């Protein structure tokens, strides 16, 4: 899976944003924390949920079940708005 080209990730100093462009089928703005920013960065290339969790474990000091849950919820929301190519 990877992020559709109709969605542009953008990071500010304090939050991560996902901005849809015309034709995205979703109008709105997705706001999240730095964790979302890392997930969106990993989704620029074709990847799997398991690979995202592994990359996050290498970057953050948190239990695997917490990271896996966060990744799962983020991906579910991205699927809901149609932001992922699967």
C-alpha positions, -999 to +999 in steps of 0.1 A: +000+000+000+010+036-004-004+071-003-024+082-033-008+110-053-040+131-047-029+135-011+000+157-001+016+153+033+030+184+049+048+188+082+049+220+103+071+224+134+043+211+156+019+189+136+015+168+104-011+176+078-025+156+049-040+179+022-062+165-006-059+180-041-087+181-067-100+147-076-091+132-042-128+124-034-123+139+001-125+175+011-110+185+043-077+185+061-063+157+082-043+170+111-021+148+133+010+146+154+046+137+144+037+100+146+013+105+117+040+124+099+063+094+101+036+071+089+028+094+060+065+095+051+067+058+050+036+056+028+054+076+001+067+042-011+049+009-014+049-007+021+030-029+045+015-023+079+041-047+094+069-028+077+056+005+091+054-009+126+090-022+123+102+012+111+084+029+139+098+005+165+133+015+154+125+052+157+104+054+189+108+040+224+074+025+229+059-010+233+052-028+201+015-032+209+011+005+214+029+013+181+010-014+162-023+000+176-014+035+166-004+025+131-035+003+126-058+032+136-040+057+114-042+033+084-079+027+091-086+064+090-065+068+058-085+040+042-117+056+053-110+088+035-096+070+004-060+081+008-044+047+002-036+027-029-038-010-019 
